[in-house]
Amino acid sequence: MNFFEAQDQARRATRRLIVVYVAATAVIVAGVTLVVGIALYTTSGGAAYQPAVFLDRQAPVLAVVAVLTTFFIAGATLYRMATLAAGGARVAGELGGTEVTADVSDPLRRRLRNVVEEMAIASGVPVPDIYVLEQEAGINAFAAGYAPADAAVAVTRGALEVLDRDELQGVVAHEFSHILNGDMRLNIRMMGVLFGIMSLGLMGRMILRGGGRRGVIIAGRRNKGAGAVLLIGLGLAVLGAVGVFFARILKAAVSRQREYLADAAAVQFTRQTRGIAGALKKIGAYSQSSLIRESDAEEISHMLFGSGLKLPRLFATHPPLTARIRALEPGFSESDYPSGDPRSAELSPQAAEDERRPAAAMALAAEGSVPSPAAISGSVGQPGSEQVAYAMQLRASIPDPLYAAAHSADRAWLLTLALLLDRSGGVTGRQLSLLEEQLGGDRRRAVAALYDVLSSIGAEYRLPVLEIAFPALKKRPAAEIDYLLALTRRMIDIDGEVDLYEYCFQRVLSHGLARAGAAVGRLKANRVEVREAAVRLLGILAKRGHDSDERRREAFRAGLGEFGWADGVDYASAGSGSVAGDSVTGGAFGALDRSLDILSALNAAGKERIVAALAATAAFDGRLAVAEAELLRAVCATLDCPLPPIVTSAV
């Protein structure tokens, strides 16, 4: 299953979740109405009437009960979703997670940060916030958030102390599969839905605790309504238990199969089973297993790497541990679980130093032959071991001034400005003058110093450095982020022309800094508008990626061939003038934004064809320069199709 199929499957699961939510709400509303009706019938003299007469008299009351119950469940769901709109960091914080900061000195936590950063670079997504559940001794982890831009990855203290680097990498790869395949968004939505379904049970228990003996006798006299209150409380508690039952069934149905898929994806990412299988084996052998003991695991059990609760098989959110291992190692049996305490020793001084900044051991990919367009589109959201190895080396070879700035809340935004300075030098002076006018001389010089370092390395570093900087950037105040985005637009448009790479880079920045849970602009469009948007984008890519009109025409036709349009569109109308974004000012941003929003709203099959067409345009001659590869990655990122690094030479 590739990225696009996984996204479609997650969307179908979301639609099924909505159907189940509506059905469960209807059942619960009917149950509450019935409980209230019975309570009124038996305690308020209703028994003196025939049931039909009683129902006729009490119909308005029961209707109000049904409406209020519906609003209560829906309100509880919306409230929980609103609290989760802060993204994965909110979930990790609620569970007592401690953020792993950039200046962490503990070697185990530094190793975790390194592994997460490497996996993000390999996947082509922003580095998520990183947390450790310090109170949890079990081996577990989860990823939470609505989108990669607001994701958080959390692991337990037990996972840090028990797993070695390969095993930790396997667990992190498993969680990145959930991020990339849409599971994370589905899981956090399920938290809100299940909270609403189970909320009435909490109300029922509160009524029983607060309205018991105190409500039966008031001022020495029997309270005639107390029996009805207690009956309603009991009914709500029972309905709440029914809600918990169906919530657990729903979580189990959605979660189990996707855990198998995430395990398989972890193997694909790392190209070895030892890591992920070793982590699962240690869970089976470890006295603390994968249990979450210090926090309420009920709400997040479907999000965890391992089962956080001891539940009957009917309610289990994860396949049996042995079955998961056998899917990776078919010959495994329960007698093969390791014996003794699997807790790993502390990192040796040399290993700890290597985790700080290991030396690059291989050259980064250079210009070379590339996979087919179909292979490139198939790699979206599916990094392999080559990309992970590439990411490890790239992270290790980032110059220290850039690496330090990317992790600094004070300097990350200056680094962002340096990343957007014109690499050709044509308008760099004017951009720096703008920065001095806006920020002052000291900050302008700091940006220029970072730009000098960036000028000494290749274009392949630009997106990864930005991805590493996102956690630090997101810590800045909202007003400062808005100002940064406005300033970057002014820098790009300073000469009245739009450079496609800079534009896409700025759009990636804008999406990455969007408020957690905020909807990204999407436009509904008809087929003609979709075709026009695709042709416009291919024309711009062909023009910016090649240096002669003939090569641009050939590249443009190669991209159109993926749609079967090669003979139906004239390059002259798509690859020149304002349509191609070649000498336009503010209007170019709007045209490109509209085109990209239209294409971002396509279904999985449409996006897959768009990415294949973009790949065919960028590499129509079978060769792909680093600058072309990074331009392609930037364009794909704006379409919410995270493209891993295109490794064009052996590493």
C-alpha positions in Angstrom: 0.0 0.0 0.0 1.5 3.3 -1.0 1.0 6.8 0.5 -1.9 7.7 -1.7 -3.8 4.4 -1.0 -3.1 4.8 2.7 -4.5 8.3 2.7 -7.6 7.1 0.9 -8.0 4.3 3.4 -7.7 6.7 6.3 -10.3 9.0 4.7 -12.7 6.0 4.3 -12.1 5.1 8.0 -12.9 8.6 9.0 -16.2 8.5 7.1 -17.0 5.2 8.8 -16.1 6.8 12.1 -18.6 9.6 11.5 -21.3 7.1 10.6 -20.7 5.1 13.7 -20.6 8.2 15.8 -24.0 9.3 14.4 -25.5 5.8 15.0 -24.0 5.6 18.5 -25.3 9.1 19.4 -28.8 8.1 18.1 -28.8 4.9 20.2 -27.6 6.8 23.3 -30.2 9.6 22.8 -32.9 7.0 22.5 -31.7 5.3 25.6 -31.6 8.5 27.7 -35.0 9.4 26.5 -36.3 6.0 27.5 -34.7 6.2 30.9 -36.1 9.6 31.6 -39.5 8.4 30.4 -39.5 5.4 32.7 -38.3 7.5 35.6 -41.2 9.9 35.1 -43.7 7.2 34.5 -42.9 5.3 37.7 -42.3 8.2 40.1 -44.6 11.0 39.1 -48.0 9.4 39.0 -47.8 8.5 35.4 -48.6 4.9 36.2 -52.2 6.0 36.7 -52.5 6.6 33.0 -52.3 4.3 30.0 -48.8 4.4 28.5 -50.2 6.0 25.3 -51.8 8.7 27.3 -48.7 9.3 29.4 -46.6 9.5 26.2 -49.0 12.0 24.7 -48.8 14.2 27.9 -45.0 13.9 28.3 -44.0 14.1 24.6 -42.8 17.7 24.8 -40.6 16.9 27.9 -39.1 13.8 26.2 -38.5 15.8 23.0 -36.6 18.4 25.0 -34.6 15.6 26.7 -33.7 14.1 23.4 -32.5 17.5 22.0 -30.6 18.3 25.1 -28.9 14.9 25.1 -27.9 15.3 21.5 -26.5 18.8 22.1 -24.6 17.5 25.2 -22.9 14.7 23.3 -22.1 16.9 20.3 -20.9 19.6 22.7 -18.7 17.3 24.5 -17.2 16.1 21.2 -16.6 19.6 20.0 -15.1 20.7 23.3 -12.6 17.8 23.3 -11.7 18.5 19.7 -11.2 22.1 20.5 -8.8 21.2 23.3 -6.9 18.9 20.9 -6.7 21.7 18.3 -3.4 22.7 19.9 -1.9 19.6 18.2 0.1 16.7 19.4 2.0 18.7 22.0 -1.3 19.2 23.9 -1.9 15.4 24.0 1.7 14.8 25.2 1.4 17.5 27.8 -1.8 16.1 29.2 -0.1 12.8 29.7 2.7 14.4 31.7 5.2 14.5 28.8 8.4 16.5 29.1 9.7 18.2 26.0 13.1 17.2 24.7 14.7 20.6 24.1 17.4 21.3 21.5 20.1 21.9 24.1 19.4 18.5 25.9 22.6 17.1 27.4 21.4 13.6 28.4 22.8 11.2 25.8 19.6 9.0 25.7 17.4 12.0 25.0 19.9 13.4 22.5 19.8 10.1 20.7 16.0 10.3 20.6 16.2 13.8 19.1 18.7 12.7 16.5 16.6 9.6 15.5 13.5 11.7 15.1 15.2 14.4 13.1 16.8 11.8 10.8 13.4 10.2 10.2 11.8 13.6 9.4 14.5 14.5 6.9 14.1 11.1 5.3 10.3 11.5 5.1 10.3 15.1 3.9 8.2 16.5 6.7 8.8 19.0 9.5 10.5 17.7 12.6 7.8 17.1 15.2 7.9 18.2 18.8 9.6 15.5 20.9 8.4 14.4 24.4 9.3 11.8 27.0 6.7 10.4 29.4 9.1 10.5 32.4 6.8 8.7 34.8 6.2 5.7 32.5 8.5 2.7 32.9 6.9 0.6 30.2 8.1 0.5 26.6 5.7 2.6 24.5 5.4 5.5 22.2 2.8 7.5 20.2 2.4 10.2 17.5 -0.4 12.7 17.8 -1.5 15.7 15.8 -3.8 16.7 12.9 -1.0 17.1 10.4 2.8 16.7 10.2 3.1 20.5 10.9 1.6 20.1 14.4 2.7 16.6 15.2 4.4 15.4 18.3 6.2 12.1 18.9 6.4 10.9 22.5 8.2 7.9 24.0 8.2 6.6 27.5 11.2 6.7 29.8 11.2 2.9 29.6 11.6 2.9 25.9 14.6 5.2 26.2 16.3 3.1 28.9 15.5 -0.4 27.5 15.8 0.0 23.7 19.1 0.3 21.8 19.4 2.7 18.8 18.2 0.3 16.1 15.2 -0.6 18.2 14.4 3.0 19.0 14.7 3.8 15.3 12.2 1.0 14.5 9.7 2.4 17.0 10.1 6.0 15.7 9.8 4.7 12.1 6.5 3.0 13.2 5.2 6.3 14.5 6.3 8.2 11.4 4.2 5.7 9.4 1.2 6.8 11.4 2.1 10.4 10.7 2.5 9.9 6.9 -0.4 7.6 6.3 -3.1 9.7 7.9 -3.5 7.4 10.9 -2.5 10.2 13.3 -5.3 12.5 12.1 -7.8 9.7 12.3 -6.6 8.8 15.9 -6.9 12.3 17.3 -10.4 12.7 15.7 -11.3 9.5 17.3 -10.3 10.9 20.7 -12.9 13.6 20.3 -15.6 11.3 19.0 -15.1 8.8 21.8 -15.1 11.5 24.5 -18.5 12.6 23.4 -19.9 9.0 23.3 -18.6 8.2 26.8 -19.4 11.6 28.4 -22.9 10.7 29.6 -21.4 7.8 31.6 -19.3 10.3 33.5 -22.4 12.5 34.1 -24.3 9.4 35.4 -21.6 8.5 37.9 -21.5 12.1 39.1 -25.3 12.1 39.7 -25.1 8.8 41.6 -22.2 10.1 43.8 -23.8 13.6 44.4 -27.5 12.8 44.4 -27.6 9.7 46.5 -28.4 9.8 50.2 -28.4 13.6 50.4 -31.1 13.8 47.8 -33.4 11.2 49.3 -34.3 13.2 52.5 -34.4 16.9 52.6 -35.2 18.7 55.9 -36.4 15.4 57.4 -38.9 14.8 54.7 -38.7 12.3 51.8 -37.8 14.0 48.6 -40.3 12.6 46.0 -38.1 13.5 43.1 -34.9 11.8 44.5 -35.9 8.4 43.2 -36.3 9.7 39.6 -32.9 11.4 39.9 -31.2 8.3 41.1 -32.9 6.2 38.4 -31.8 8.7 35.7 -28.2 8.6 37.2 -28.2 4.8 37.1 -29.5 4.8 33.6 -26.9 7.2 32.4 -24.2 5.2 34.1 -25.4 2.0 32.3 -25.6 3.9 29.0 -22.1 5.2 29.6 -20.9 1.6 30.1 -22.6 0.7 26.9 -20.8 3.7 25.3 -17.4 2.5 26.6 -18.2 -1.0 25.2 -18.9 0.3 21.7 -16.0 2.8 21.9 -13.6 0.0 22.7 -15.0 -2.1 19.9 -14.6 0.8 17.5 -11.0 1.5 18.6 -10.1 -2.1 18.2 -11.6 -2.4 14.7 -9.8 0.7 13.4 -6.5 0.2 15.1 -5.4 -3.4 14.8 -4.8 -3.7 11.1 -3.1 -0.4 10.9 -0.6 -1.5 13.5 0.4 -4.4 11.2 0.8 -1.9 8.4 2.9 0.5 10.5 5.2 -2.4 11.6 5.7 -3.3 7.9 6.4 0.4 7.1 9.1 0.5 9.8 10.9 -2.4 8.2 10.7 -0.6 4.8 12.0 2.6 6.3 15.0 0.9 8.0 15.4 -2.1 5.7 15.8 -4.5 8.6 13.5 -6.3 11.0 15.9 -6.4 14.0 14.9 -2.9 15.2 11.2 -3.1 15.3 11.1 -6.9 16.1 13.6 -6.4 18.8 11.5 -3.7 20.4 8.4 -5.9 20.4 10.4 -8.8 21.9 11.7 -6.6 24.7 8.1 -5.6 25.5 7.2 -9.3 25.8 10.2 -10.0 28.1 10.2 -6.8 30.1 8.5 -6.8 33.5 6.8 -3.4 32.8 5.7 -4.6 29.3 4.1 -1.7 27.4 1.6 -0.6 30.1 0.8 3.0 30.8 0.4 3.2 34.6 0.7 6.8 35.7 -1.7 8.3 33.1 -5.2 7.4 31.9 -4.4 5.2 28.9 -8.1 4.6 28.0 -8.4 7.6 25.8 -5.2 7.1 23.9 -4.9 3.3 23.8 -5.5 3.2 20.1 -2.6 5.6 19.4 0.1 3.7 21.3 2.9 1.6 19.8 2.1 -1.2 22.2 -1.0 -2.0 24.2 -1.1 0.4 27.1 -3.9 -1.5 28.9 -4.6 -5.1 29.8 -7.9 -5.7 27.9 -9.7 -8.8 26.7 -8.9 -9.8 23.1 -12.3 -8.5 22.0 -11.3 -4.9 23.1 -7.6 -5.1 22.3 -6.5 -2.2 20.2 -3.4 -4.0 19.1 -2.8 -7.5 17.6 -1.3 -10.1 20.0 2.4 -9.3 20.5 3.6 -12.7 19.3 1.4 -12.3 16.1 3.1 -9.0 15.4 6.5 -10.5 15.7 5.6 -13.5 13.6 4.5 -11.1 10.8 8.1 -9.8 10.8 9.9 -13.0 11.7 7.7 -16.0 10.7 9.7 -18.6 12.7 9.3 -16.8 16.0 7.7 -18.6 18.9 6.8 -17.6 22.5 9.8 -19.5 23.8 12.1 -17.2 21.9 11.4 -14.2 24.1 14.6 -13.0 25.7 15.1 -13.9 29.3 16.4 -11.6 32.1 16.2 -7.9 32.4 16.4 -6.4 28.9 17.3 -3.0 30.2 20.2 -1.7 28.1 23.3 -0.2 29.7 23.9 3.5 29.5 25.6 4.8 26.4 29.3 4.6 26.4 31.2 7.9 26.4 32.2 7.3 22.8 28.6 6.4 21.7 27.4 9.5 23.6 29.9 11.7 21.7 28.9 10.1 18.4 25.3 10.9 19.1 26.2 14.6 19.6 27.4 15.1 16.0 28.7 11.9 14.3 31.1 12.6 11.4 29.7 12.1 7.9 31.0 8.8 6.5 29.8 9.1 2.9 29.3 11.7 0.3 25.8 13.1 -0.2 24.0 12.3 -3.4 25.0 14.2 -6.5 23.6 14.5 -10.0 22.9 11.1 -11.5 20.4 8.8 -13.0 17.0 8.8 -11.4 14.0 6.4 -10.9 11.0 6.5 -13.2 8.3 9.1 -12.6 6.0 6.3 -11.3 8.8 5.2 -8.9 9.2 8.7 -7.7 5.5 9.2 -7.1 5.4 5.8 -5.4 8.0 7.0 -2.9 5.9 9.8 -1.6 5.4 9.2 2.1 7.4 6.0 1.8 11.1 6.6 2.6 13.4 3.6 2.3 16.6 2.6 4.0 18.6 4.7 1.4 16.7 7.8 2.4 17.2 7.1 6.1 20.9 6.5 5.6 21.1 9.7 3.5 19.3 11.7 6.2 21.7 10.4 8.9 24.6 11.6 6.8 23.0 14.9 5.8 22.1 15.8 9.4 25.6 14.9 10.6 27.2 17.1 7.9 25.1 20.3 8.5 27.6 23.0 9.5 27.6 23.7 13.2 26.5 27.4 12.9 23.4 26.3 10.9 22.6 23.3 13.1 22.8 25.4 16.3 20.7 28.2 14.8 18.0 25.7 13.7 17.6 24.6 17.3 17.6 28.1 18.8 14.2 29.8 19.4 16.1 33.2 19.1 18.1 32.5 15.9 15.9 30.0 14.0 13.9 32.8 12.4 17.1 34.6 11.4 18.2 31.3 9.7 14.8 31.2 7.9 15.5 34.6 6.4 19.0 33.5 5.4 17.5 30.5 3.7 15.3 32.8 1.5 18.1 35.1 0.4 18.7 34.9 -3.4 21.4 32.2 -3.9 22.4 33.7 -7.3 23.3 37.0 -5.7 21.3 39.0 -8.1 19.1 40.7 -5.5 20.8 39.6 -2.3 22.0 43.2 -1.6 18.5 44.6 -1.9 17.1 41.8 0.3 19.7 42.5 3.0 18.9 46.2 2.8 15.3 45.4 3.4 16.3 43.3 6.4 18.4 46.1 7.8 15.5 48.6 7.4 13.1 46.2 9.1 15.4 44.5 11.7 18.4 46.7 12.3 22.1 46.3 11.5 23.0 43.7 14.0 20.3 41.2 12.9 21.0 42.0 9.2 24.7 41.0 9.9 23.6 37.9 11.7 21.5 36.9 8.7 24.3 37.6 6.3 26.7 35.5 8.3 24.3 32.5 8.2 23.9 33.1 4.4 27.6 32.9 4.0 27.6 29.5 5.6 24.7 28.4 3.4 26.5 29.5 0.3 29.2 27.0 1.0 26.9 24.0 0.9 24.5 22.6 -1.6 20.8 23.2 -2.3 20.0 19.8 -0.8 20.5 21.3 2.7 17.8 24.0 2.5 14.6 22.0 3.1 16.1 19.7 5.8 17.5 22.7 7.7 14.1 24.3 7.6 12.5 21.1 8.7 14.8 20.9 11.7 14.1 24.6 12.5 10.3 24.2 12.7 10.0 23.2 16.4 12.0 26.3 17.4 10.1 28.6 15.0 6.8 27.4 16.4 7.8 28.6 19.9 7.8 32.2 18.7 4.7 34.4 19.5 2.0 34.4 16.9 2.5 38.0 16.0 6.2 37.4 15.3 5.4 34.4 13.1 2.9 36.5 11.1 5.6 39.2 10.7 8.1 36.6 9.6 5.8 35.3 6.9 5.0 38.8 5.6 8.7 39.7 5.5 9.6 36.5 3.6 7.0 37.4 1.0 8.5 40.9 0.6 12.0 39.3 0.2 10.8 37.0 -2.6 8.9 39.7 -4.4 11.5 42.4 -4.1 12.5 42.4 -7.8 8.9 41.9 -9.1 9.6 38.3 -10.2 8.7 35.0 -8.6 11.3 32.4 -8.2 9.5 29.1 -8.0 11.8 27.5 -5.5 11.7 30.5 -3.2 7.9 30.7 -3.6 7.4 27.0 -2.7 9.9 27.3 0.1 7.9 30.2 1.5 4.7 28.2 1.1 6.2 25.2 2.9 7.2 27.6 5.7 3.7 29.0 5.9 2.1 25.6 6.1 4.6 24.4 8.7 3.8 27.4 10.9 0.1 27.2 10.5 -1.9 27.0 13.7 -2.3 23.4 14.8 -5.6 22.0 13.5 -6.2 25.0 11.3 -7.7 24.2 7.9 -5.4 24.8 5.0 -7.1 26.6 2.1 -8.5 24.2 -0.4 -10.5 25.1 -3.5 -13.2 23.1 -5.1 -12.7 23.1 -8.8 -14.2 21.6 -12.0 -12.2 19.5 -14.5 -11.3 22.5 -16.6 -9.9 24.4 -13.7 -7.9 21.3 -12.5 -6.5 20.9 -16.0 -5.5 24.6 -16.2 -3.9 24.4 -12.7 -1.9 21.3 -13.7 -0.8 22.8 -17.0 0.3 26.0 -15.3 2.3 24.2 -12.7 4.0 22.0 -15.2 4.8 25.0 -17.4 6.4 26.8 -14.5 8.4 23.8 -13.5 9.6 23.2 -17.0 10.7 26.8 -17.4 12.5 27.0 -14.1 14.1 23.6 -14.2 15.8 23.8 -17.7 18.0 26.2 -19.5 16.8 26.2 -23.1 13.5 26.6 -24.8 13.8 23.3 -26.6 14.5 21.4 -23.3 11.7 23.2 -21.6 9.3 22.2 -24.4 10.4 18.6 -24.2 10.1 18.6 -20.4 6.7 20.1 -20.5 5.5 17.5 -23.0 7.0 14.7 -20.9 4.9 15.9 -17.9 1.7 16.2 -20.0 2.3 12.7 -21.3 1.5 11.3 -17.9 -2.1 12.7 -18.4 -2.3 11.8 -22.1 -2.4 15.5 -23.0 0.9 15.8 -24.8 -0.7 16.8 -28.1 -3.4 19.0 -26.7 -1.6 21.9 -25.0 0.7 24.5 -26.4 3.8 25.2 -24.3 3.9 28.8 -25.5 0.6 29.5 -23.6 1.6 27.6 -20.5 5.4 28.3 -20.2 5.7 32.0 -20.8 4.3 35.3 -19.6 2.4 35.8 -16.4 0.8 32.4 -16.6 4.2 30.9 -15.9 5.0 33.4 -13.1 7.8 35.0 -15.0 7.6 38.8 -14.4 4.7 39.2 -12.1 4.4 40.8 -8.7 1.7 40.2 -6.2 -0.6 38.6 -8.7 1.8 35.6 -9.2 1.4 34.6 -5.6 -2.4 34.5 -6.0 -2.2 32.5 -9.2 0.2 30.0 -7.8 -1.7 29.7 -4.5 -4.9 29.0 -6.4 -3.3 26.4 -8.6 -1.7 24.6 -5.7 -4.8 24.8 -3.6 -6.8 23.2 -6.4 -4.3 20.4 -6.9 -3.9 19.9 -3.2 -7.7 19.1 -3.0 -7.5 16.3 -5.5 -8.2 12.7 -4.4 -5.3 10.2 -4.0 -5.4 9.0 -7.6 -5.3 12.6 -8.9 -2.4 13.6 -6.7 -0.4 10.5 -7.6 -0.7 11.4 -11.3 0.3 15.0 -10.6 3.4 13.9 -8.7 4.3 11.5 -11.6 3.8 14.4 -14.1 6.0 16.7 -12.1 8.7 14.0 -11.8 8.5 13.4 -15.6 8.9 17.2 -16.2 11.8 17.6 -13.8 13.8 14.5 -15.1 12.5 14.1 -18.6 16.1 13.3 -19.8 16.8 10.7 -17.2 19.1 13.0 -15.2 18.3 15.1 -12.2 20.5 17.8 -10.8 20.4 18.4 -7.0 18.8 21.8 -7.6 16.1 20.1 -9.7 15.5 17.4 -7.2 15.1 19.9 -4.4 12.8 22.1 -6.5 10.6 19.0 -7.2 10.6 18.2 -3.4 9.5 21.7 -2.6 6.7 21.7 -5.1 5.5 18.3 -3.8 5.6 19.6 -0.3 3.2 22.4 -1.2 0.8 19.7 -2.5 0.9 17.9 0.9 2.8 15.0 -0.8 6.0 14.7 1.3 8.6 13.4 -1.2 11.7 11.8 0.4 15.2 12.9 -0.8 15.8 11.5 -4.3 19.0 9.6 -3.9 20.5 9.6 -7.4 23.8 8.0 -6.6 24.9 5.0 -4.4 25.4 5.9 -0.8 
